[in-house]
């Protein structure tokens, strides 16, 4: 997900490493903080793979700063990652939010809708945090107040997400103007 975030943010504009780190931190830092020990080696791998360009420019009052930008190979990799997210990127909420953050860069509306349908399929599968004899426990059956709360919140969140996903798939299918980097948020 770190590489997807790097590619996605650089698809929007060239950035210095620190600016890139701040954007990634704003996206998921409270849940999965990014360290320099993870970010800079990932950047180096992407540069070595020809997916990022790096050039140095003078710093305002400090050492020179490295500016990173996406190459054509990096853009192709980003689009492929968005077309075919890994199963964990569909099932894990934080990872799926990262995919959603950059899905607008995928130019084909049907491919965008296909990713959303995969998330819908995941949400429609019976699941729970807790099981009784192999059967998912519903909020009404929870053993205590706190587990009941977890299950009720998860159910409400899941229902809200399902509603949005269904509406988004419908909009994409109707060829209704979608938000894009040039036209919306």
N, C-alpha and C positions, 0 to 999 in steps of 0.2 A: 504494500500500500504506500510505502514511502516513495518508491520510484514512480508510482502512478501520480502521487501528489506533486512530485517534482516536475514531471512531464506536463501535467495539467496546468499548473500555475505558470510554467514557462511558455505554454501555448498561448497564454493571454498577453504576456509581455516579458521582455528580458528583465532579469532581476539580479541583484547582488545576493550572495549567499545568505547574509543576515536577513535581508528582506524575505527571501524564500523561506527561511526558518520561521520567521514571525508569521507568515501566512499559513504554513503547515501547522504551527502551534495553535493558531486561531481556529483552524478547522477541527483538529482533534487532540490538541495538546492536553486538555484537561482530562481526557480519557486515556490517551496514549501519547505521552510527551515524547518529543523528538530531541535526541541529544546530538551534540556535535560529533560524537563518536559513531553515530549511525548515519547522520546526514552527509557529512563530507566524504566518507568512503562511497556512499551511494552515488553522489555527484561524480566522483572520480571514475566509478565503474561506467556510468552513463557517458562521460566524456570519452573514455577509452573505447567504448562500443560505438562511438560516432553519433550518439543520439543528442548530445549537447555540444555547443560551442562555448568556448570561454575566451574572453579577452580582458586585459587589464586596463583600467583607467585610473587616472590620478584620484586620490582621496581628497576630500575637501580640506581637511586639516590633519590628516593621518596618513597611514601607509596606503599604497595603491589598493584599489578594490577590484575583485574579480567580478565581471558581469557574465552571467550565464544566459544563453538563448537556446532555443530548440532548433535542431536541424530537421531536414526532411525525413531522415531516418527516425528521429525522435518523434516527430508528428505521426508517422506511420505506426510506430510502436504504441503510442498513446491510443490511436484509433483502434488498433487490434485489441488492446487491453479493455477498451470500452465495449467493443463488439462482443467479446467473449470473456466476461468476468469469471473468475474461478468460483466454484461452488461456495467457498467460505466468504467470498466477496458478495455473494447474494444472501447468505444466511446470517452473517454477522452484521448487526445494525450499524456500527461505526464504520466498518469497511464499505457497506452498501452506501452509506451517506457520502463517502469519498467518491465512489463511482457516480452517484447522483450529482455531485459538485461539478463534475467535468463532462457529464453525458451530453450536454449541449454542443460539445465540440464534434460529436459524431453527426455527420451531415445527413444521414439517411434516417428519416422519421420512423420507418418500419423497423430498422435495427434498434433505435431507441425504444420503441414499443416492445420489442422482443425482450430486451433487458428487464423492463418493468414487468412483463408477463412472468418472467422467471421468478421475480421477487414475489409476485402474487401467488404463484404455485407453491413457493416455500411457505408463505403465510397461511395458505389453505390446508397445509398438512397438520394433522392433530399433533399438538406438542404441549409440554408443560415443563415447569422447573422441577416438578415433583411427580412421582409415580406411585401407584398402589397396585401391586401384583402386575406390573407391566402396563397398566392403563394410566393415561394422563389424568392427573387430579385437577378438577375444576375448582374455581374460587369457592363455590358453595360447599365444597367437600373438604376444604383445607382444614388441617389439624389445629391451626391456631390463628389468631388475629393477624399476625405479621405475614404469614404465608398467604393468607386470604388477601391481604393488601397487595402483596407482590403480584398475585394472579389477577386481581381486579384491574390494577394499573396496566399490566401487560395486555390484558384483553382489550381495554379501552384504547390503548395505544395502537394495538394491532388493527382494531376496527377503523380507527381514523386513518391509518396508513393504507389499509385496503381501499377505503373510499377514495382517497386521493389517487392511488395507483389506477383504479378503474376509470376515474375521470381523466387522468393523464393519457391512458391508453386510448380512450375514446377520442380525445382531442387530436392525438397524433394520427389516428385512423381517419378522421374527418378532414384531414389536411387543413385544419384550423391553424392560423399562424402560431408558430411556437416561439417561445422566447429564445433568442439566439444571442451570441456575443455582440452582434451589431444592433439588435433591436430591443433587448430587454435584460433583466437581471439574470 
